[in-house]
Amino acid sequence: MKAEIITIGDEILIGQIVDTNSAFIAKELNKIGVSVHQITSIQDERDHILASLQDASERADIIIITGGLGPTKDDITKKCLCEFFDDNLVRNEEVLKHIERLFEKYIETPISDLNRDQALMPSKARALHNEYGTAPGMWFDHEGKAFISMPGVPYEMKALMEREVIPGIIQNFSRPVILHKTVITYGLGESALSEKIEDWEDDLPSHIKLAYLPNLGKVRLRLSAKGVDEVVLRDEIDRQVAVLNEIIGDIIYGYEEEDEIEVIIGKMLADNKWTLSTAESCSGGRLASNFTREPGSSAFFNGSLVCYATESKIKLLEVPEDLIREKSVVSAEVAEAMASGARKKFNTDFAISTTGNAGPDKGDSQEDVGTVFIGIATPSKVFSRKFMFGNHREKVVGKTVNKAMEMLQDAILKHKDDN
Amino acid sequence: MKAEIITIGDEILIGQIVDTNSAFIAKELNKIGVSVHQITSIQDERDHILASLQDASERADIIIITGGLGPTKDDITKKCLCEFFDDNLVRNEEVLKHIERLFEKYIETPISDLNRDQALMPSKARALHNEYGTAPGMWFDHEGKAFISMPGVPYEMKALMEREVIPGIIQNFSRPVILHKTVITYGLGESALSEKIEDWEDDLPSHIKLAYLPNLGKVRLRLSAKGVDEVVLRDEIDRQVAVLNEIIGDIIYGYEEEDEIEVIIGKMLADNKWTLSTAESCSGGRLASNFTREPGSSAFFNGSLVCYATESKIKLLEVPEDLIREKSVVSAEVAEAMASGARKKFNTDFAISTTGNAGPDKGDSQEDVGTVFIGIATPSKVFSRKFMFGNHREKVVGKTVNKAMEMLQDAILKHKDDN
């Protein structure tokens, strides 16, 4: 069972936007056993759209198309689909009612004929209800294959995937089981790791694939297994991971869940009615925005002080001015004072702090670019670690956030064990 | 002059990572007059890689390939390129020296044979120096076309693009001029806008294309012109925009620069030696992390208080408890008190605040989900505006950030005019 994704829109091809839709769609398809064979991004251009539809239909069973469904002239996906399926447009009354209701409720400008025309649907397509927007999704069944078109607006597309597309595919296609398990390792580079597990890798059965995913300090090993029986597959993966543990158990840090680490941490905190705050210098608010991205974060996240200026570390976090003068603003002592200060100021159980030089210049400290201290305050202790995260700003900030999350997760788990 | 981008890696096809590389590459190519015809993402799979190289070479003059250059077995791009060009691997001494130097300086694990093998290069390729990593870029000239392979690690790829690939293309290919100008409008929906400018749009010459980019409250109109003479093209675009101004001048807010709005604001602030702080409730640190993403932000950004909990608004920003009780935490008065509080606490010239319900639940206030107040404090005044940003968390936060940036930019410009 193979799928292809076609994203349509000049804005992707000129680099004005990043295509985040494809990753979301691919992930959702994978979960239900549909593998994505290719993702193709093309312009709003008739010939190219028709050729891509033809190419994809020769390789895949499910073709998912996003973009090009707006009401304006540069959006030609609907027209091209009509041409591809030799179809014509008819008014869909239910879609029209939904569009009128959206305008009444949320949109200040009066409804126009162009908006009403979004209710025109190819006669061979089934309309997929788009709760958050005026362009309906469309589902075509054609020679045993499904062609599904959705708007490119991410939150509209996401709701359509979850409520219409995934249930539709589950109902209409029998699919193999695809399972992934990702093992997180630290402390060995990609190639040293690869040499160490070479024999194990060579012995993997052909329906289990291994991928190395090095990322800012950790190497994740992703096992992907394809088969018919979920129980058998899961058992096989678990056995392979057990063998792997015998070889490199000392550097295996954990296993990747479906969820991001901030979601896992959020759950641990909320379950224990614990709270968190952050004091961020070199991470610049990135920790706070990661935690608050998820709904429900107000249950555990009290706040963050992004204290970029040294003065605000002193005034708002009550880091002693002498300490900064004596130890430097990028130091273990200041990181710990920041974590303690945040924990006290926000009245939380846990706090994380970051202070460092992300570069490219040295800033208020004499430490080398890439030097970062991460501090953690828990109900029972305060500690910090020093890191050298290299010579590139993006890398330094990214690694700081990853490492802070890991240190916090560890600290929460240890605190839980101790109590 | 057409280019295609091929990104190789299972992690993209299973949705484990978002392909941000393509947008960056496309943008850089566009700047030098190379248009991207197609972006194709495929798995680390021999047949598919070879077929994609063949397909792309039939359509494009420049083929850029990212990914699959790691030292481990799942990375097969180099092998496939050898096969495609009927080539063999030879050791490149300069690359080897660079790899050994990187290991000496930054990497704790000892260098392995697999790492040394990264210095093996196809004999027909020219090595492109990868400052930040061990896998060199590769440039093949083949039948008048360029095939350029780069690692998929974003910061390695970016440096290679800037230092090696773009200069190489400029030197080796004569290119047309491509110019974009993006007009930012507010206040009319995509379709209402389209109806209003229909005649103008129909009269555009065929070498100028128009695209509508609706995004969280604003509709951007992007004009793209292709030709041979930059001066003539720029003049043509400017004339078209002047005509557009006669029709919808009242809703044109500005023109998009190459830079993001936070970079533009940062420049305005730094040029005037003004400083900024933020007090973020519903934006959760997103404003701070946007501002601090760029190097040099410490020149103007003093810090942010992410006060998710009502208590921290009172304790840390000194928003009067009575005011919150009387007016609700989501109110104009509280937004203004937060902005004033941040301005005072961080000792800055300007401050932005956000307070609202991003949903899905109502939180500490009785206001509807989607209600957001944004406050601005300047050296001469404090004000706020109320918004209703709809029923979707991601949308509410995104619109809040966009609108806050716009309000701040306006306020800075007005303050500058007044002084």
HADDOCK unambig.tbl for C-alpha pairs under 7 A between the chains (distance, minus, plus):
assign (segid A and resid 12 and name CA) (segid B and resid 23 and name CA) 6.53 0.50 0.50
assign (segid A and resid 13 and name CA) (segid B and resid 26 and name CA) 6.03 0.50 0.50
assign (segid A and resid 13 and name CA) (segid B and resid 36 and name CA) 5.63 0.50 0.50
assign (segid A and resid 13 and name CA) (segid B and resid 38 and name CA) 7.00 0.50 0.50
assign (segid A and resid 14 and name CA) (segid B and resid 26 and name CA) 5.22 0.50 0.50
assign (segid A and resid 14 and name CA) (segid B and resid 27 and name CA) 5.34 0.50 0.50
assign (segid A and resid 14 and name CA) (segid B and resid 30 and name CA) 6.18 0.50 0.50
assign (segid A and resid 14 and name CA) (segid B and resid 36 and name CA) 6.82 0.50 0.50
assign (segid A and resid 15 and name CA) (segid B and resid 23 and name CA) 3.94 0.50 0.50
assign (segid A and resid 15 and name CA) (segid B and resid 24 and name CA) 5.98 0.50 0.50
assign (segid A and resid 15 and name CA) (segid B and resid 26 and name CA) 4.83 0.50 0.50
assign (segid A and resid 15 and name CA) (segid B and resid 27 and name CA) 4.42 0.50 0.50
assign (segid A and resid 16 and name CA) (segid B and resid 23 and name CA) 6.90 0.50 0.50
assign (segid A and resid 16 and name CA) (segid B and resid 27 and name CA) 6.94 0.50 0.50
assign (segid A and resid 17 and name CA) (segid B and resid 23 and name CA) 6.53 0.50 0.50
assign (segid A and resid 18 and name CA) (segid B and resid 20 and name CA) 5.80 0.50 0.50
assign (segid A and resid 18 and name CA) (segid B and resid 23 and name CA) 5.45 0.50 0.50
assign (segid A and resid 19 and name CA) (segid B and resid 19 and name CA) 6.98 0.50 0.50
assign (segid A and resid 20 and name CA) (segid B and resid 18 and name CA) 5.81 0.50 0.50
assign (segid A and resid 23 and name CA) (segid B and resid 12 and name CA) 6.54 0.50 0.50
assign (segid A and resid 23 and name CA) (segid B and resid 15 and name CA) 3.96 0.50 0.50
assign (segid A and resid 23 and name CA) (segid B and resid 16 and name CA) 6.91 0.50 0.50
assign (segid A and resid 23 and name CA) (segid B and resid 17 and name CA) 6.54 0.50 0.50
assign (segid A and resid 23 and name CA) (segid B and resid 18 and name CA) 5.44 0.50 0.50
assign (segid A and resid 24 and name CA) (segid B and resid 15 and name CA) 6.01 0.50 0.50
assign (segid A and resid 26 and name CA) (segid B and resid 13 and name CA) 6.01 0.50 0.50
assign (segid A and resid 26 and name CA) (segid B and resid 14 and name CA) 5.23 0.50 0.50
assign (segid A and resid 26 and name CA) (segid B and resid 15 and name CA) 4.86 0.50 0.50
assign (segid A and resid 27 and name CA) (segid B and resid 14 and name CA) 5.35 0.50 0.50
assign (segid A and resid 27 and name CA) (segid B and resid 15 and name CA) 4.45 0.50 0.50
assign (segid A and resid 27 and name CA) (segid B and resid 16 and name CA) 6.95 0.50 0.50
assign (segid A and resid 30 and name CA) (segid B and resid 14 and name CA) 6.19 0.50 0.50
assign (segid A and resid 36 and name CA) (segid B and resid 13 and name CA) 5.64 0.50 0.50
assign (segid A and resid 36 and name CA) (segid B and resid 14 and name CA) 6.83 0.50 0.50
assign (segid A and resid 37 and name CA) (segid B and resid 42 and name CA) 6.66 0.50 0.50
assign (segid A and resid 38 and name CA) (segid B and resid 40 and name CA) 6.99 0.50 0.50
assign (segid A and resid 38 and name CA) (segid B and resid 41 and name CA) 5.67 0.50 0.50
assign (segid A and resid 38 and name CA) (segid B and resid 42 and name CA) 5.09 0.50 0.50
assign (segid A and resid 39 and name CA) (segid B and resid 40 and name CA) 5.70 0.50 0.50
assign (segid A and resid 39 and name CA) (segid B and resid 41 and name CA) 4.95 0.50 0.50
assign (segid A and resid 39 and name CA) (segid B and resid 42 and name CA) 6.81 0.50 0.50
assign (segid A and resid 40 and name CA) (segid B and resid 38 and name CA) 6.98 0.50 0.50
assign (segid A and resid 40 and name CA) (segid B and resid 39 and name CA) 5.70 0.50 0.50
assign (segid A and resid 40 and name CA) (segid B and resid 40 and name CA) 4.62 0.50 0.50
assign (segid A and resid 40 and name CA) (segid B and resid 41 and name CA) 6.44 0.50 0.50
assign (segid A and resid 41 and name CA) (segid B and resid 38 and name CA) 5.66 0.50 0.50
assign (segid A and resid 41 and name CA) (segid B and resid 39 and name CA) 4.94 0.50 0.50
assign (segid A and resid 41 and name CA) (segid B and resid 40 and name CA) 6.44 0.50 0.50
assign (segid A and resid 42 and name CA) (segid B and resid 37 and name CA) 6.66 0.50 0.50
assign (segid A and resid 42 and name CA) (segid B and resid 38 and name CA) 5.09 0.50 0.50
assign (segid A and resid 42 and name CA) (segid B and resid 39 and name CA) 6.81 0.50 0.50
assign (segid A and resid 71 and name CA) (segid B and resid 191 and name CA) 5.73 0.50 0.50
assign (segid A and resid 72 and name CA) (segid B and resid 191 and name CA) 6.16 0.50 0.50
assign (segid A and resid 72 and name CA) (segid B and resid 194 and name CA) 6.25 0.50 0.50
assign (segid A and resid 74 and name CA) (segid B and resid 211 and name CA) 5.92 0.50 0.50
assign (segid A and resid 109 and name CA) (segid B and resid 188 and name CA) 6.24 0.50 0.50
assign (segid A and resid 109 and name CA) (segid B and resid 189 and name CA) 6.59 0.50 0.50
assign (segid A and resid 112 and name CA) (segid B and resid 191 and name CA) 6.83 0.50 0.50
assign (segid A and resid 112 and name CA) (segid B and resid 192 and name CA) 6.21 0.50 0.50
assign (segid A and resid 114 and name CA) (segid B and resid 191 and name CA) 5.74 0.50 0.50
assign (segid A and resid 115 and name CA) (segid B and resid 191 and name CA) 6.25 0.50 0.50
assign (segid A and resid 188 and name CA) (segid B and resid 109 and name CA) 6.30 0.50 0.50
assign (segid A and resid 189 and name CA) (segid B and resid 109 and name CA) 6.63 0.50 0.50
assign (segid A and resid 191 and name CA) (segid B and resid 71 and name CA) 5.77 0.50 0.50
assign (segid A and resid 191 and name CA) (segid B and resid 72 and name CA) 6.18 0.50 0.50
assign (segid A and resid 191 and name CA) (segid B and resid 112 and name CA) 6.86 0.50 0.50
assign (segid A and resid 191 and name CA) (segid B and resid 114 and name CA) 5.77 0.50 0.50
assign (segid A and resid 191 and name CA) (segid B and resid 115 and name CA) 6.29 0.50 0.50
assign (segid A and resid 192 and name CA) (segid B and resid 112 and name CA) 6.25 0.50 0.50
assign (segid A and resid 194 and name CA) (segid B and resid 72 and name CA) 6.28 0.50 0.50
assign (segid A and resid 211 and name CA) (segid B and resid 74 and name CA) 5.94 0.50 0.50
assign (segid A and resid 284 and name CA) (segid B and resid 288 and name CA) 6.14 0.50 0.50
assign (segid A and resid 284 and name CA) (segid B and resid 289 and name CA) 5.15 0.50 0.50
assign (segid A and resid 284 and name CA) (segid B and resid 292 and name CA) 5.53 0.50 0.50
assign (segid A and resid 285 and name CA) (segid B and resid 285 and name CA) 4.94 0.50 0.50
assign (segid A and resid 285 and name CA) (segid B and resid 286 and name CA) 6.78 0.50 0.50
assign (segid A and resid 285 and name CA) (segid B and resid 288 and name CA) 5.32 0.50 0.50
assign (segid A and resid 285 and name CA) (segid B and resid 289 and name CA) 4.68 0.50 0.50
assign (segid A and resid 286 and name CA) (segid B and resid 285 and name CA) 6.79 0.50 0.50
assign (segid A and resid 286 and name CA) (segid B and resid 289 and name CA) 5.27 0.50 0.50
assign (segid A and resid 288 and name CA) (segid B and resid 284 and name CA) 6.13 0.50 0.50
assign (segid A and resid 288 and name CA) (segid B and resid 285 and name CA) 5.32 0.50 0.50
assign (segid A and resid 289 and name CA) (segid B and resid 284 and name CA) 5.15 0.50 0.50
assign (segid A and resid 289 and name CA) (segid B and resid 285 and name CA) 4.70 0.50 0.50
assign (segid A and resid 289 and name CA) (segid B and resid 286 and name CA) 5.29 0.50 0.50
assign (segid A and resid 292 and name CA) (segid B and resid 284 and name CA) 5.54 0.50 0.50
assign (segid A and resid 295 and name CA) (segid B and resid 359 and name CA) 6.95 0.50 0.50
assign (segid A and resid 295 and name CA) (segid B and resid 360 and name CA) 6.58 0.50 0.50
assign (segid A and resid 298 and name CA) (segid B and resid 308 and name CA) 6.46 0.50 0.50
assign (segid A and resid 298 and name CA) (segid B and resid 309 and name CA) 6.88 0.50 0.50
assign (segid A and resid 301 and name CA) (segid B and resid 308 and name CA) 6.83 0.50 0.50
assign (segid A and resid 302 and name CA) (segid B and resid 307 and name CA) 6.56 0.50 0.50
assign (segid A and resid 302 and name CA) (segid B and resid 308 and name CA) 5.22 0.50 0.50
assign (segid A and resid 302 and name CA) (segid B and resid 309 and name CA) 4.74 0.50 0.50
assign (segid A and resid 303 and name CA) (segid B and resid 306 and name CA) 4.87 0.50 0.50
assign (segid A and resid 303 and name CA) (segid B and resid 307 and name CA) 4.61 0.50 0.50
assign (segid A and resid 303 and name CA) (segid B and resid 308 and name CA) 4.97 0.50 0.50
assign (segid A and resid 303 and name CA) (segid B and resid 309 and name CA) 6.48 0.50 0.50
assign (segid A and resid 304 and name CA) (segid B and resid 305 and name CA) 5.86 0.50 0.50
assign (segid A and resid 304 and name CA) (segid B and resid 306 and name CA) 4.65 0.50 0.50
assign (segid A and resid 304 and name CA) (segid B and resid 307 and name CA) 6.59 0.50 0.50
assign (segid A and resid 305 and name CA) (segid B and resid 304 and name CA) 5.84 0.50 0.50
assign (segid A and resid 305 and name CA) (segid B and resid 305 and name CA) 4.68 0.50 0.50
assign (segid A and resid 305 and name CA) (segid B and resid 306 and name CA) 6.07 0.50 0.50
assign (segid A and resid 306 and name CA) (segid B and resid 303 and name CA) 4.86 0.50 0.50
assign (segid A and resid 306 and name CA) (segid B and resid 304 and name CA) 4.65 0.50 0.50
assign (segid A and resid 306 and name CA) (segid B and resid 305 and name CA) 6.07 0.50 0.50
assign (segid A and resid 307 and name CA) (segid B and resid 302 and name CA) 6.56 0.50 0.50
assign (segid A and resid 307 and name CA) (segid B and resid 303 and name CA) 4.60 0.50 0.50
assign (segid A and resid 307 and name CA) (segid B and resid 304 and name CA) 6.59 0.50 0.50
assign (segid A and resid 308 and name CA) (segid B and resid 298 and name CA) 6.44 0.50 0.50
assign (segid A and resid 308 and name CA) (segid B and resid 301 and name CA) 6.82 0.50 0.50
assign (segid A and resid 308 and name CA) (segid B and resid 302 and name CA) 5.22 0.50 0.50
assign (segid A and resid 308 and name CA) (segid B and resid 303 and name CA) 4.96 0.50 0.50
assign (segid A and resid 309 and name CA) (segid B and resid 298 and name CA) 6.85 0.50 0.50
assign (segid A and resid 309 and name CA) (segid B and resid 302 and name CA) 4.76 0.50 0.50
assign (segid A and resid 309 and name CA) (segid B and resid 303 and name CA) 6.49 0.50 0.50
assign (segid A and resid 312 and name CA) (segid B and resid 346 and name CA) 6.02 0.50 0.50
assign (segid A and resid 346 and name CA) (segid B and resid 312 and name CA) 6.00 0.50 0.50
assign (segid A and resid 359 and name CA) (segid B and resid 295 and name CA) 6.95 0.50 0.50
assign (segid A and resid 360 and name CA) (segid B and resid 295 and name CA) 6.59 0.50 0.50
